[in-house]
């Protein structure tokens, strides 16, 4: 299959040609993981929910493998101030949600939010669609390899506060891991990296990817981070 070469023109497809070997465990995880192994929140059976996609983009920096993240603007109505993967709702021009629509949406949103050049991204996998009850989004996580890195940064400060990369080594370090505790009763994995607290949907997906890729290191699950001030 051909490499993804942007959001316009011909079909956007998946390719595993030429991926670095260190991504092999992620490729295998994407092939075998089941929806219930990623989250207990799955898309409604009646087909409701707003279709969306996020780009889980792996690059290689000075300290090895890394992930691209962004911090949402504090003024947004949904998930304000939270670190997240680039992504958003599918637009009609993205195409069929059951086809390459999520691939196009993930690349388009990443370009709009971070200035990423989609032509340098090779999409190589898709995880099962998950559900975010609080915002009613049905989210398809799209996996990408930053084959030809391009400059990134805040495009619209009304939507994005900052754009940053996180070494996978920091995400797997036990000192940077904790359990987030929300006043609502929510408990889930969290990461304290790059002066940010990553929690919620994004942290949950990262946690499961690290686990099923075999990259997870033992960490203290009793260490808690209260989310009262982020409620």
N, C-alpha and C positions, 0 to 999 in steps of 0.2 A: 504494500500500500504506500501511497505517497506521503511525504512529510507535509505537515500543516504549514502553509505559507502565508497566513494572514486570514482576515475575516471576509475578504471580498473575492469574487471570482469563482473558481471551481470548488469542488467538494473539499471540506476539511476532514482529513482522515487521520488514523492512528498509524504510527510506525515504530517498530522497535529496532530498526536497523541502526547500527553504530552507537548504541547507548553505552555509556561507561559500565564496566563490570560491577561497580559498587551499587548500581541501580537494580541489579538482578533480583535481590530479595524483594524490592518494591514491586517489580513486575510480577513475581510469583504470588505475592500477597494479593495484588489486584485480580489475578486470575482465579484465586481460590476463596477469597473472603466472602462470607455471606452477610446479608444486610443486618441480621440480628447480632452478628459479631462486632458490628461497628457502633450500633446504637439501639436503644429500646424504642426510640421514636422513629417510626417508619411512615412513609407516605400513606394518607388515607385511602382506603380501598375504594371509596366512591369517586376517586379521581380529583377531588377538590384540592385546593392549595395552589399557590402561585409557583409556576415552574421557574427555576433559577439554576445557576451553575457557579462554581468557584474554580479557580485555577490553583492547583497545588504544584508550584513550580520549583523544581530542584535545580540548583546551580552548583558550581564548584568555585569556592573562593580561596582566600589565602590560608584558611584553616580547614579546608576540605569541603565536603558536601554542605550545602546550606539551603534554606527555604526562604522564599520571598513572602513577606507579610506587609500589611499596612495597618494603620490605626485610623479608625473612622472618626470623623469630626464629632465633637461633643454636642453640636447643635442638631444632629440628625434625630429623627423621631424613633428610629429602630436601631437598636444595638449601638447607641451613641458612645463614643469614646473607646470602644472595644477594638483590640487588635484582631485582625481577620485575614483570611485569604482574599486576594482580589476576586471580585465576582458580583453578580447581581441577577436580576430577573431577565428572562428571555424576552426579546423583542420579536415582533412578527417577522422581521427580516432575517432573524436567526434561523428560522426553519423549524422543522418538526422536532418536538421535545424527545420523540422516540428515535430520531435519527441523529444527524450531526448538529442539531440545534444547540445542545449543551456545549459542544466543542466550540462552536462559533461564539456563543455568548460568553464563555470563559475567556477567550482571547480578546473579544471586543471590550468587555468590562475591564480586563487587566490593562489594555491600552488606554482606555478612557480614564482610569483611576491612577495609574502609575506612569504613563508615558511609555510603557514597554513596547518594543518593536515586535509584533507577532511573528514576523518572518524569521526571527532567531529562536523560535520556540518549536520544539518537536513534541507533539502530543503522543503519549505512548500507552495510556490506559485510562479507564473510567471505573470509578468505584460505584457501588450500588447507591441509588438515590436515597436520601435521608430526609427527615422532616424536622423543622424548627417550629414547635407549637406556638411560641410567643408571637412569631411574625407570620405564621402559616405559610412559610416557604417550603417547597419541595426542592431540595438541593442536590444536584448531581456534581460530585467532586471529580474534576478532570485532572489527570496527572500529566505533567510536562517536564521536559528536560531543556534547560536553558543552553541550548547548543551554541548560540552566538549571543552572548550577553550584550545588552544595550543599556544606556543610561536610564535610570528611573528616578522618580521623585513625585512630589505632590503636583497634580494637574489642576484640581479644583479644591481650594481650601475649605469650601463649603461642604465638601463631601469627605475629604481626606485630610487628616492632621499630619501624618508623616508616612513615609515608605521606607522599609528597612529589610535587611536580610539577617537571618539567624543561623549560625552554624549548627548543624545537626549534633555536633559534639556538645554544645551547650544545652540542647534540648534533652539529651540523654544523661547529662550530668545529674547525679542524685541531689546535689545542693540546690539545683534550680527547679526541683519538682515539689509539688504540694497538692493538697486537696482543697479546692475552692468550696466555701460554704456560704450560700446565699440566704438572706433572711426568709425567702420563700420556702426553704427546706432543701433546695437544690444542692447537691454535692457532686463534684466531678473533678477531673484532673485539671491542674493548672501548671503553668510554667512561668518562672520569673526570669526573663531574658531581655537583654537590650533595653533596660529601664522600662520594661513593660510587663504587665501581668496578663498573660494569655490564658483565657478560660472559655467556658461555654462550648459552643459547637466546634470552633476552631481547635481548641485544646483537646476536645474529645476525639476528633479525627486524627490529630497528630499523635495522640497517645496510642490509638489503635494501630496506626501505621508503624510506629516504632515497635510495637509489640509483635505484629505479624511479620514484620521484616526481620525480626530477630535482633534488633538494635537496642531494645530496652535494657536498662540496667536496673538492679534492685534499688528501690527508693523508699523513703519513710512515708507510708500512706497515712500515718497519724499526724503528720505535719499539716496544719490547717492555715488557710488564708481566708479571713472573713471578707465578704463582699458588700458589707453594709453601705460603705461609702460609694459603691458603684451601682447600687440598686436602681 
